[in-house]
């Protein structure tokens, strides 16, 4: 059977994907295509692999937030109850600075700006393919407030490389906000354009690039960066990204 975004052929060795850990938190580089929790059909998921992230602790680490199944990058877990309570409070208050990279189809009308467009669940859509993960959402004035800052980092032809900083945490917020400004994320099966032939853009081009976590008031914030995934590199490099040799 051919691997798709909903049936990922991913080796779930989460201990090999650790970007940062201390006595409070673990940050991993979540692979694209793997959900954080098991869906109705089962299959690989991050929650099921948490035992790989104990590193000698009795307690299983717990997820402090979520990433869409198709999104890669920084995912934060608390290693004990006190850590999880603090992380939950920081995320709820918007004190964790999250930065995403996206390759989008089109070019924003300005090089940087702020998107303010409320989001709500969309009524059932009979045209939606059953194998596409995630409930469909929509921009609607009756929805929950949703805010995103964006900045143009590069581009090539009809493609743009954007930095996105969500100020709220609504479902599919970044994907919807990009589509709302007529620059949908490439490879998005719900809100995006048709794939760019030969580019590898059948995969969602959205990556949680970094997180800055002010975990301890008397210490510097923890800053973690996730390298771009292989499926995004061709279009990132076309848009001006250059890999730094280590």
C-alpha positions, 0 to 999 in steps of 0.5 A: 500500500502506498504511504500517504499523509494519513498512513505514515510510514514513520519509525516512531523512535521518539527518543531520537527526535529530542531537541531539548530536555531537562528535569521539567520538559522534553521538546521533540521534533514531531514528524509530519503525518503522525497524530499526537493522539490515536484516531478512530483507526489507531496507528502510530501516534505521539501519545503512544510513544511517550514511554520512550521519553521517560529517560529514567523518570517514573511518570510518563511525560504529558503533551502540553499542547497540540500540533496538527497531524500533518504539521512537523516541528517543536512539540513540548511535553511536561515531565511531571505534574508541576511542569505540566501545570506550569506549561498549561498556564503559559500556553493558555496565557499566550506566553510561549512564543511559537514560530512557524514556517510555511510555504504558501501559494501566492504573495501577501499584499504586504511583507508583514502584517497581522491577521484578525479573523475568527474561526469556528467549526464548519458544518459537515461537508459531504464533499470532504474526502473521508481519508483527509485528517482533521475536522474542517474549520472556517472563518466566520464572524461568530467564531472564536477570536484568532490572531496571527502575525506574519512576515515574508522571508522569501519567495520564488515564482508564485510561492512565498516563504512565510514566518507565522506567529500565532497569538491564539491557538485555534484549530487549523488557525495558521492554515485558515489564516493563510487561505484567508489572505489568498495565500493557502499553504502548499500541500494543504488537503483542506484549504490549499491549492493543487500540488505543484508537480514534481516539487514534493508539495503533496506534503503540507508545507507547515513546520513549527520552527521554534518555541521560546518558553519562559518556564522559570521566572528567574531564568532565561527562557528556553529557546528550541529550534527544529530543523526543516523537514526533508519534505519542505527543503526543496521549496524552502531552498527555492524560496531562498533558504540556505542550510547552515553547515554544522 
